[in-house]
């Protein structure tokens, strides 16, 4: 734990952490470090809502947040990143604006934070994504919409409730976040049409090739689309797995290819792989100089980085690293923008609009699950394929009721 002198507060706080000198104002780093623009730190003292006994081995708010992250987000890199971002925004705001530590915040502070998220102000916004080490780094890229405000408050609410449940806080002073009206989830509305999928593959086929490396990058992009449009994997799942997770398993009458996926909450599932996936896999592996099929112990990333590959495209002797979720998202999003241009030139402005403005990698997951629901009409299969905890989540992918309604009204 790193403690720093707090020079930003003028008022003295007499409730100090037990092992710090009484009456001395201090601040602490966040568990993952502080961005340069907020190097003053967050206040460290015993707030009025601190409990007298806790099951956490934490002396400060920062240490308690670290244990919350370790317990609630350990199974997903993407979840850990998102939770850390929201916790950081919150405690930096509390320190800079309210001049309080987390355990000293009242209900009115949480209400004020909700309004702050809607309009953070210029001092909290950066014009473009910057490194946390950059002096112009800020916690926001702009004001949050209602959906993002609800998500941010839900994460903070989970943190506060965790601290109450573990005895770190005596009570929960935070009002329950209210879901904004009109924000009901419809995965069918957030899926791609067959025409949009075709435009997407046209976009990857039109990627330019100047040398061996760019050709390899094009083949990787084709492979990524193949994975996303056949497996319905979340982007965090795809970026967290290796080729060795693709295996052939015996069934009663035959053996089949499956992808052994570890998803949210550490839950494991086996995704059956179709011939399009296998054909794409063999093609991409050959481009990397690998054998046709992976070995169960193979550690080649499913989506490898290619920054070390020479212009000739030779990967022999290289230890390939896996790309992160942001890298994969950026590649697919650029393909969607190119697909939108192709659709627009073809006169399909509606198809182009969704690809350009709304679609993301997660829409590919919705698309696959919608198609499975349409073909099988079996929500249990959708649940198993997707790795949903609740079958009600899977039910949202069924368009059967909507189709019946359309058919019933067709003759009116």
Secondary structure, DSSP 8 states (H G I E B T S, - for coil): --EEE--S--S------TTS-TT--EEE--TT---GGGTT-EE-S--TTB-S--SS--SSHHHHHHHHHHHHSTT-HHHHHHHHHHHHHHHHHIIIII---GGG--HHHHHHHHHHHH---GGGB-SS---TTSTT--SBSS---HHHHHHHHHHHHHHHHHHHHTTSBSS--S------TT----TTTTS--HHHHHHHHHHHHT----SHHHHHHHHHHHHHHHHHHHH---HHHHHT-BGGGEEEEE-SS-EEEEEEEE-GGG-EEEEE--HHHHHHHHHHHHHTT--SS--TT---BSSB--TT--TT---TT----B--HHHHHHHHHHHHHHHHHHHHHTT-HHHHHHHHHT--HHHHHHHHHHHHHHHH--HHHHHHHHT-SSHHHHHTT--HHHHHHHHHHTT-
